[in-house]
């Protein structure tokens, strides 16, 4: 028997050990079964074997070294199993091997250098199989190699320039590894290269000019690296180029204006770089463009008419640039459009009705004026429509009710008027409805309180008037409501007792109205964390207040009037409301969080300066007088030592890399956090350290925990801070009983520095990495090694994996933060911060941005959200 084809037969059990007795077998196809156990070493006795296909089984163990005995082996495929151990191939004669696929296993070690002996090898794939180490230069000996697939491993080091000797190579995929350094210019000599896939590595420098001259190039994916430089004009001559993605790098300069004329472009993604100038006018010249994504750059000028007339386009993202909308032609393929924050002015484009299958439209944060066209109601597949933060006027078209699948509608911050159309009652799929900050009148339609899927309802800042409709008889309606904003509408009448039925409600804003009644019905809403009834003076503030506060979890916003009998400063569960005029928009949680983040950058730098001084060499005592001893029975340091029973462990409230923190209570209004710094065996603790902390103590900022005093003895020192009774940021984010929703305006605590897991050497690059981890913890509300991650994964790898696969911010952020995504500018702001965090995480220290660059990016994100 020479050929055995048993593939896809649902075979189970093991491969018999006497398989080696088949000395005449040439082809053994066992793939696509349920075989288990190991590959028997006796298979090396099948001396005539040319084809061995074991892919897609349940095989375990190691690859037997006896495979090297198969001198006639041409095709070997063991992919999609659970094999482990090292790869022993290339040790013997493999000169006839044409195809080798080891993908989707759990090997250890690296690519065997002896693989270069397989001189006939045409295709080598080892995707996601646990490879480490470097790519051996001996791979360059494979002159017949056409496909090299090494994606999703942990390969490090540089791309070997010897790959330029593989002159037949047409498909090179090295993505999702830890490769570093420059892309070797020798790659540009591969005249037959069609696919060059290098994304999600640590590559730096420019893409060599010779690569831009490879006329056969069809796909270039180099996103998620740290590449820089400009795109040369040679790109305009790549006639076969179809897909190019360079997002999340540091490219700059002008995109060549002739780009697209000679190429049949299908995908162009340059997101999150620093490109300037205008969008090339002929990107869809060949009428094959499907995805055009140029957001987060500095592009300006009009959006080319070529884009609007591109009938093949399916996805268009040009957010945070500048431009004017073109007229869009009929295009049944178009499904996704994000042109937010582009300063687009003029009347709303009426040609959108020709985009018959579109599901997502985001034109928020522009300067669109005029009426919302009734033709939007013709877009029956529309799921998300965001027109907030424009200058639109007139009424809300009743025709929108034709969009039965619409689950997000945002028109907040415009000048819309009239009543809320009753026809909207048919939009039963709505999960988010944002109508706030307009001029709507005519009362709150009762049908709004009958939607069963509605999570977020924003009606604040209108002129609705009237009563709050009764929630009785709603049949489970609003049972999932999380956010309800009715503020600033001149509402009158009693507060409905049925509000207590909103059992998962987290935020309720009733401020700036004329409501009556009590708040006692809200006491049963255990999920409520933010309640604002400021400037709603007819509500009995005291009735039901005690029952609300005994839950001890709320961050309640009260109207703290001097005569109201409520002192917000003495109750940790109360905070004063913003008493500014209601039409003055305050900071959102995310905006406040950025302020806290910026402050933490400064604080980290200050504390690192202190840590550095601990490690400096101690100068001789003759440099100055000795540090003061703790003298005097009434001295403050001695009182602290007494209050903590000589720094007893039971007073410990925290530990860090530089010392231990104790709580010292000297009286009702004198509670301190005391940090004990140990520098036994270190030189330089006394005088020089004292001068540094004196300097630090002069720094004043509302977001910094104030340094009150400091004292030093020979072997340790004490630093006195104001005690923050609500704990640290880590406590708020991760402790066993954190508040159900993080209120960002409380994030003004000192963040303990994250220990760098890769080096013990303090440097600005390690600080940036740690700060990136802090950013990720803030955005996700997960710990660095959260139990929800897969084994061996951390927050960096988890976030990278989700973002690189889906680019869906909603899969990464703290679910409670999604409440603010009704405002697309907030979603974009959080996305920008996520991208900053991911840039900070580079394991190659030299590739991380400077803290100056981090601050600039955060400031840009904050400025974009405010515009």
C-alpha positions, -999 to +999 in steps of 0.1 A: +000+000+000+015+033-011-013+058-004-035+061+027-062+088+025-082+087+058-086+125+062-119+139+076-133+106+088-138+115+125-112+089+135-102+088+171-077+069+192-039+070+186-017+065+157-005+029+159+031+025+169+036-001+141+030+026+115+067+023+108+062-011+093+046+005+062+079+007+044+063+013+010+038+041+019+043+073+000+013+094+012-003+093+047-032+117+050-047+116+085-057+153+088-091+165+100-098+137+125-098+134+163-066+115+167-049+118+201-017+107+217+018+112+203+033+109+169+051+075+171+089+076+165+086+046+143+072+068+116+108+076+108+111+041+093+087+049+065+117+057+042+096+063+011+072+087+027+067+119+007+035+133+021+025+134+058-006+153+068-015+152+105-031+187+108-063+194+128-062+165+153-056+163+190-020+151+190+003+159+219+039+153+229+069+163+208+079+160+172+100+128+170+136+133+158+132+103+136+113+126+111+148+137+100+153+101+086+126+107+060+149+119+032+121+117+006+096+138+026+082+166+006+051+178+025+049+178+063+019+194+080+013+190+117-006+222+123-035+227+147-026+202+173-011+205+208+025+195+201+052+209+224+089+208+229+116+219+206+116+216+168+142+190+158+138+194+120+168+203+098+192+180+117+193+155+089+187+155+051+156+175+042+167+186+007+135+175-009+111+191+016+088+216-002+062+225+024+065+226+062+036+238+084+040+238+122+013+264+130-010+265+160+009+243+184+028+250+217+064+245+208+092+260+228+125+274+217+133+290+184+134+282+147+162+256+142+191+271+123+195+238+104+163+246+086+185+264+061+196+230+049+161+223+035+172+239+002+140+230-017+117+245+009+090+267-008+065+273+020+073+275+058+045+283+082+049+284+120+020+307+131+011+310+167+032+281+179+052+296+208+084+304+190+110+325+208+144+338+200+155+354+167+149+345+131+181+327+121+201+342+093+203+307+078+167+312+065+184+333+039+198+301+023+163+291+012+165+305-023+133+287-034+112+300-004+080+317-016+060+320+016+073+327+051+046+328+078+058+334+114+030+355+128+018+355+164+049+343+182+074+359+205+102+362+181+126+390+190+157+407+176+159+422+142+146+411+109+177+394+093+189+412+062+197+378+048+160+374+039+168+396+010+185+365-006+152+346-008+147+360-042+115+339-048+098+352-017+063+365-025+046+363+009+063+374+041+042+376+073+061+384+105+033+402+123+025+401+161+060+394+173+085+414+192+108+422+163+127+455+167+150+478+149+148+490+113+133+471+084+164+460+064+168+477+031+176+442+016+139+434+017+136+459-012+155+435-034+127+409-033+113+417-067+085+391-065+072+402-030+034+406-030+025+405+007+046+423+033+029+419+067+049+434+097+022+449+120+023+448+158+060+446+164+086+471+177+100+483+144+115+517+141+129+541+115+117+546+080+104+521+055+133+517+031+129+535-002+136+503-021+105+486-006+083+514-021+098+504-055+087+468-054+064+468-084+048+434-074+037+447-040-001+441-033-004+442+005+016+463+030+006+460+066+030+478+090+006+492+116+011+492+154+049+499+152+070+530+158+078+537+121+084+572+110+094+593+080+073+603+050+056+583+022+077+588-009+063+596-043+073+561-055+041+548-039+022+563-068+038+539-092+028+507-073+003+494-099-007+463-080-010+478-045-044+470-031-042+471+007-020+494+028-023+499+065+001+521+085-021+532+114-006+539+148+029+549+138+047+582+136+045+589+099+044+625+088+044+648+058+021+649+029+004+619+014+015+620-023-013+636-043-010+611-072-016+582-049-044+560-062-042+569-099-021+538-109-032+515-081-064+495-076-067+504-040-091+485-017-080+494+018-061+526+029-057+530+067-033+557+079-051+564+113-032+580+142-001+594+125+009+630+118+001+633+081-006+669+069-018+685+037-048+673+017-064+640+011-052+627-024-080+634-049-079+601-067-079+573-041-109+557-058-097+563-093-099+526-101-133+522-084-123+494-061-117+513-028-136+497+001-121+512+033-107+547+036-096+554+072-075+585+078-086+597+112-064+612+139-041+631+116-037+667+107-053+667+072-072+696+059-090+709+029-121+694+012-129+657+013-124+648-024-154+644-046-138+612-056-147+598-022-183+607-025-186+591-060-168+559-049-196+533-054-175+505-039-167+523-006-180+504+025-162+522+054-151+558+057-134+572+088-119+607+086-124+619+121-104+647+137-092+662+104-106+692+085-127+691+054-160+697+035-184+670+027-187+658-009-219+647-025-224+610-021-237+589-050-259+559-047-239+532-030-256+500-017-222+488-002-216+518+021-222+507+058-200+529+081-192+566+081-174+586+108-166+622+099-168+635+134-148+665+147-139+678+112-152+714+113-176+705+085-199+735+079-229+742+058-262+725+055-267+688+062-258+668+031-291+656+015-274+629-006-272+605+023-305+589+012-285+572-016-265+552+009-293+528+013-276+501+034-256+523+058-257+513+094-235+539+112-233+577+107-213+599+130-211+636+121-208+649+156-186+678+166-189+697+133-206+729+123-235+715+103-264+738+101-300+738+087-325+711+091-320+674+097-332+660+063-363+638+064-347+615+039-327+600+068-358+580+074-352+561+042-320+545+057-340+516+071-308+497+081-294+525+102-283+514+137-264+544+150-268+580+142-248+607+160-254+644+150-245+659+184-225+691+188-235+709+156-258+739+150-287+721+135-322+736+139-358+729+133-377+698+144-366+662+148-380+645+117-408+621+124-395+600+095-367+587+117-392+563+131-388+543+098-354+533+111-367+504+132-333+490+139-319+523+153-304+516+188-284+548+192-297+583+183-277+613+194-287+649+186-276+667+218-261+701+218-279+716+188-307+741+184-336+717+176-370+728+187-407+716+187-420+686+204-405+652+205-423+633+177-448+608+188-438+586+159-406+577+177-427+553+198-421+527+171-383+528+177-384+499+201-347+490+196-334+522+211-307+517+238-294+553+238-314+584+231-296+618+235-318+648+229-302+671+256-292+707+253-317+717+226-350+737+227-375+709+227-409+718+242-442+701+247-435+679+277-419+645+281-438+620+259-450+590+281-439+565+254-403+573+262-408+555+295-421+524+278-390+513+259-378+480+273-343+482+259-335+519+267-303+522+288-295+559+285-320+587+282-307+623+280-333+650+279-315+676+300-312+713+290-344+716+271-377+735+276-400+705+280-420+716+310-449+696+325-449+666+348-427+635+347-449+608+332-460+580+354-440+548+351-469+526+363-481+499+340-450+499+319-447+461+319-410+458+326-402+490+306-370+509+316-360+479+337-325+482+322-322+520+325-288+531+338-288+569+330-317+593+332-311+630+328-342+653+331-324+684+343-330+720+333-365+715+318-388+734+342-405+702+352-432+705+378-454+682+398-446+653+420-416+630+417-431+597+406-428+570+432-423+545+404-387+558+399-379+533+426-386+506+401-355+515+380-336+489+399-303+492+379-303+530+376-268+544+383-272+581+374-302+603+379-302+641+373-333+660+383-316+694+389-328+728+378-365+719+379-396+727+401-405+692+412-422+683+445-423+653+467-395+633+484-366+611+475-376+581+497-386+560+467-350+560+455-337+543+487-343+508+471-321+516+441-289+500+453-271+506+420-275+544+422-242+562+425-249+597+412-280+617+422-283+654+414-314+674+425-296+707+430-317+738+424-349+717+427-359+734+459-394+720+462-382+685+469-379+677+506-342+671+507-342+655+542-371+631+536-356+598+527-321+612+528-310+590+557-322+558+539-302+569+509-270+575+527-269+543+549-260+524+517-227+542+520-218+538+483-234+568+467-216+598+454-246+621+459-248+656+446-268+678+468-280+714+468-259+725+497-275+758+506-262+778+536-297+775+552-305+741+540-291+723+570-268+701+549-231+704+553-215+686+523-180+690+537-185+669+568-202+639+552-180+617+530-211+606+510-221+641+500-206+665+475-218+700+465-234+704+431-223+726+403-243+758+409-232+774+376-259+784+351-273+752+336-264+761+300-228+761+309-216+727+303-193+713+330-166+687+328-176+651+321-161+623+341-137+615+313-126+651+310-120+652+348-101+620+345-077+635+320-070+663+345-062+637+371-040+618+347-021+649+338-016+656+375-004+620+381+022+625+354+036+654+373+034+635+406+052+604+392+081+626+380+083+643+415+083+609+433+109+595+410+131+624+417+128+616+454+135+579+447+166+589+428+179+609+457+176+578+480+200+560+457+226+587+456+258+582+474+258+596+510+281+625+514+303+628+545+288+642+576+310+672+575+289+684+546+264+697+571+249+691+605+232+658+612+195+654+605+173+664+634+165+637+659+129+633+672+133+655+703+108+669+727+079+651+742+054+674+725+070+674+691+048+663+662+070+633+651+069+619+686+032+623+687+029+604+655+051+576+669+030+575+700-003+575+680+009+546+660+023+527+690+058+530+676+047+524+640+029+492+649+018+470+620-019+473+628-018+509+616-004+500+582-026+512+554-003+506+524+031+494+512+051+506+483+085+501+467+100+529+488+084+523+522+054+516+544+024+539+550+007+542+584-024+560+595-019+583+624-049+599+642-039+628+665-075+641+670-109+644+652-095+668+626-059+657+626-056+624+607-024+619+587-008+593+563+028+588+574+053+572+551+083+555+566+113+555+543+141+530+550+176+539+538+197+517+560+228+509+541+222+536+516+244+567+515+231+602+511+199+599+532+202+629+554+211+664+543+208+660+505+175+641+509+161+668+531+169+696+506+152+676+479+120+671+499+120+707+510+118+716+473+091+690+466+071+703+495+068+737+480+049+723+450+012+731+453-015+717+431-051+709+438-047+673+424-016+665+445-018+651+480-001+678+501+033+670+518+029+684+553+062+677+571+092+654+570+118+642+595+149+620+593+168+598+616+200+579+608+183+548+593+148+560+583+127+590+577+090+600+580+070+619+555+037+634+566+008+636+541-028+646+544-048+615+550-071+606+521-099+587+538-113+573+506-080+556+498-058+555+468-067+552+431-059+515+434-084+512+462-111+529+441-104+508+411-097+474+424-105+468+461-130+442+472-158+467+477-152+495+452-179+519+443-200+503+415-191+532+391-159+551+393-164+588+397-134+604+380-135+636+400-123+616+430-092+605+412-069+630+430-050+605+451-013+596+449-008+567+426+018+543+440+045+537+413+042+505+394+072+483+397+088+477+363+087+440+357+115+440+331+143+459+348+153+473+381+170+503+366+150+535+370+147+555+338+124+578+320+114+550+296+104+527+325+084+555+340+065+559+307+058+521+306+044+522+341+024+552+333+009+534+303-001+506+327-018+532+349-037+546+320-049+511+310-060+504+346-079+537+346-096+530+313-104+493+319-108+492+357-088+460+356-056+452+375-024+447+357-027+409+363-064+406+364-079+372+371-101+375+340-071+374+317-059+342+302-029+324+317+004+343+312-015+374+300-014+408+315-033+440+310-010+451+282-012+419+262-050+417+268-057+452+256-033+449+226-050+416+215-085+430+217-076+463+200-056+448+172-083+423+163-114+444+166-105+481+171-137+482+193-131+505+223-163+492+239-147+458+244-118+472+264-131+501+286-148+498+319-184+490+311-196+518+334-177+543+312-199+534+283-226+555+297-209+586+285-204+572+250-238+587+241-215+617+233-193+605+204-166+630+213-162+613+247-158+579+229-132+594+207-114+609+236-112+576+255-100+560+223-072+585+220-062+579+256-062+542+249-038+547+219-015+567+242-015+539+267-006+513+241+022+535+228+036+537+263+038+499+267+065+492+242+089+467+257+118+482+238+124+512+260+139+534+233+107+531+213+084+545+240+073+581+236+088+607+260+066+619+288+065+652+269+050+634+240+025+616+262+014+649+278+010+664+243-011+635+231-033+637+262-037+675+258-046+669+221-073+644+232-087+668+258-087+697+233-105+677+207-132+667+232-137+704+242-139+717+206 
